[in-house]
Amino acid sequence: MAKLDPTQMADWQIAEAAEENMKSVRQLASEWGIEETELLPYGHDIGKVDYNAVLKRLGNKPNGKFIDVTAITPTPLGEGKSTTTMGLVEGLGKRGQKVSGAIRQPSGGPTFNIKGSAAGGGLSQCIPLVPFSLGLTGDIDNINNAHNLAMVALTSRMQHEAINTDEFLAKRNLKRLNIDPHNIQMKWIMDYCAQSLRNIIIGIGGKMDGYMMESGFAITVSSEIMAILAVFKDLKDLRERMGRIVVAYDRQGNPITTKDLEVDGAMTAWMVKATNPNLLQTIEGQPVLVHAGPFANIAVGQSSIVADRLGLKLSDYHVTESGFGADIGFEKFWNIKSRLSGLTPDCAVIVATIRALKMHGGGPKVVPGKPLDEAYTKSNPDLVAKGCDNLLAHIETVRKAGIRPVVCINQFKFDSEDEIKVVREIAEKAGAKVALSNHWAKGGEGALELADAVMDACKEKNDFHFLYDLDMPLTQRIELIAKEVYGADGVTYQPEAKAKIKKLEEDPESKEMCTCMVKTHLSLSHNPDLKGRPTGWTLPIRDVLTYKGAGFIVPVAGEIKLMPGTGSDPAFRRIDVDTDTGRVKGLF
């Protein structure tokens, strides 16, 4: 294979060239230690792993070292967290380590909108790119079908209860549920950013056309079923969680679950295939598990617990990724994923870029699709130093978990030595290890300093502990996260949120549920326009959602939507197919 030059090729072209010489999925699995009967191939290049079989066989084997990759508050362009995850895996591979990665499956929303497919970039990518980006083995389709089946069950039940007598329902072994049409918890889902479907009216027509009411769509990654896929332990656990999903409330305020609608078994049937993680690889041939795909700003933001358990049994080092910045992605890894999995990290990597630090220091607005202002291409160490307040907040968050952070300066071509020196000095003074990494341009060779820093950090003893105990009242948990992680002065609650919290705090079951915050990823605060390290603000909680299946209480801060919108210059304008070869081009 000719030497790949990321400065002269688009990411999809690099991936396409690299795929000509990638390992077959059978070779990849065999080298990693997966037996032939434990691999479920989907063609030559990708497959699923029978996690039950592998974990049963290797159950007594000690776990490898566990690394979580997080970041500072990003610009709207993203700061290369997935790229760094792939680069670190490649760098550890260059150091002769048996290493694997775990990342989330990309949503069609950002893939066809602005951010791209989250495969990484340059010479640090997950391949094969096209199947990774376009549905993979169908896990997201399975979630769509399982979730929307619950909505079918709900809306059809409402229609039949509206037009039929109790005697008619009794003949069909149906109990009248008296569902309150003004207290429906679920919406329909689809895996695109479709703002026009946020709020809709359904059931228009005659009585045989359904029950007319307000409804809407959310993006698939926000579905509770996606959250369940991220945190389930085994099929029995998944089946039990599916039956606890609250879809609505009756007119007396009692929850109506998927079990009440007798649809939970059929929903689980849709999900059986999706429980096995997908196996892909880096450009340099290390194994990468792709499983689950929730965003961290509106969901739990983690790849699956099952994928991490597999990686830790099969590898000496396993690198997982948490969505967006440490204020949301790492916080949920720390207080939700680690709590539910029993797996604790040996190291956390915080990805930072000079570009983002300049923005947080007061640099001009960064707008997707528009050229960067020259402030981002000219050396300005003072502006970088001002922006390091944001980096310091994330370092402090990781240290509050009892972990030594490693700051990865993800190097861009415009970064000057003086700017890099400023970041090193400030981060090291704050107690972090620091590594400069040029994995985008050089792959594993460019990530050797990062790999060495991570291996050193993994040798250190840490004091991992949670931010809150589950017996802490919900309001105290919310305020602790707001103050200790976001830097808020306090929390305010809108009346609806306050009423829901009061009811939840009276429910003994809520004490066993984790707190999964919904907040913008573009600021430490709830306001995406507040950059750096905002002070003198309070966090407004406008609503509280309950995901009993996943085991989450979900406070919603600010005006964030569960269905994002498509921008004016979406990525789908540049995606096409070569009609001679059938190859997809222009993904990102």
Buried (B, 14 or more C-beta within 10 A) or exposed (E): EEEBEBEEBBBBBBBBBBBEEBBBBBEBBBEBBBEEEBBBBBEEBBBBBBBBBBBEBBEEEEBBBBBBBBBBBBBBBBBBBBBBBBBBBBBBBBBEBBBBBBBBBBBBBBBBBBBBBBBBBBBBBBBBBBBBBBBBBBBBBBBBBBBBBBBBBBBBBBBBBBEBEEEEBEEEEBEBBEBBBEEBBBBBBBBBBBEEBBEBEBBEEEEEEBBBBEBBBBBBBBBBBBBBBBBBBEEEEBBBBBBBBBBBBBEEEEBBBBBBBEBBEBBBBBBEBBBBBBBBBBBBBBBBBBBBBBBBBBBBBBBBBBBBBBBBBBBBBBBBBBBBBBBBBBBBBBBBBBBBBEBBBBBBBBBBBBBBBBBBBEBEEBEBEEEBBEBBBEEBBEBBBBBBBBBBBBBBBBBBBBBBBBBBBBBBEBBBEEBBEBBBEBBEEBEBBBBBBBBBBBBBBBBBBBBBBBBBBBEEEBEEEBBBEBEBBBBEBBBBBBBBBBBBEEBEBBEEBBEBBEEBBEBEEBBEBBBBBBBBBBBBBBBBEBBBBBEEBEBBBBBBBBBBBBBBBBBBBBEBBBBBEBEEEBBEEEBEEEEEEEEBBBBB
